[in-house]
Amino acid sequence: MPADSSPGPAGEPPARGAVRDRRSAAARQSRASVTSAVEVRRSARRSRTVSAYREGDRTIVLIPARMSEADEQRWVGVMLDKLAAQESRRVIGDGALAERAERLSVQYLDGRARPASVRWVTNQNTRWGSCTPAEGSIRLSHRLQGMPEYVVDYVLLHELAHLLVPGHGPRFWRLLESYPRTERARGYLEGIVAADRLPGLPAAREV
Ligand SMILES: [Zn+2]
């Protein structure tokens, strides 16, 4: 299924918020180009819509012929994110995520954390996960999709633990002690954040 989007009248992509978001989009882009090339096709027939789809191991992004280079770059990032989010949702849906949360709660928290809802969200770019204890709701950033299972499990367990203990005091971390990969998962996530900020990463795309 292709991802489609319409820029606003000024050709702006949807609000992306802070500078940090753009940088991480570029970094994700560079990771994507390791496994698949991105081909941008300009079409005179297109006046406003941007769409993208996979063709074998390549990703085709269709843009209006008159789009500026800067907009093209931004849109490629936006569309790669969209495709990745769509594909990962297909791999593990919200239902499977809720089952996983239940399993983790039983295994590491004596089943005491019982979330009312667990779901992926795409509007959370500065935090990996969040929860609202009053509602028992847990949200995981779609940026975790495609990361190793033990990392997703760690973030899920972290949010489950917040249903029992708010904040990051000693009581909170004691809850996570029994999960054997806490340190490793935290290191992985720190590495992702650091990579976004490091200069001198290889060229973002082969377009
Ligand atoms: Zn936390």
Residues whose N, C-alpha, C, O or C-beta is under 5 A from the ligand:
A	BS01	ZN	none
